[in-house]
Amino acid sequence: MAASAVAICAAQEEEEDVTILRFPKEFEKVDTLFMSEVSLLLEHRKAKNPNDGDDSAVSELSEVFTKTLEYTQRFSRFKNRESVQAVRGRLNQQQDPELHKFEMAQLANLCPDTAEEGRSLIPSLEGRLDDVELQELLDDLQTHKDHQG
């Protein structure tokens, strides 16, 4: 009985918790993409390989692909490659503390307007960046969003 209680406690300790940046082991060595980056990749793929076949498997895949592309286009905050690269660069420049890859993706995907909104949407930012530093970062992201071609 005691062994099962220890196993349960160990499992609970290893549970994911994004508020403290604890993720499953599968996610430790993978990169995150912004919604805008996924959209650009899908647009490139679509331009490279237009759907010419009438095969039902291709049509089904094509429907999923099309819906995914539409979703990413709708929710992408940054619409062109230059903006996406500038945002990725700005987020990678953040030091002391360095942003976690999850936080970077969430900031780019959600684009909160204020530091308070950012902390509300991304709880792991709490206590890591002061209000001024976080607001400057958010203002930089907004500038890239506003000045897209």
Disulfide bonds with the S-S distance in Angstrom:
none
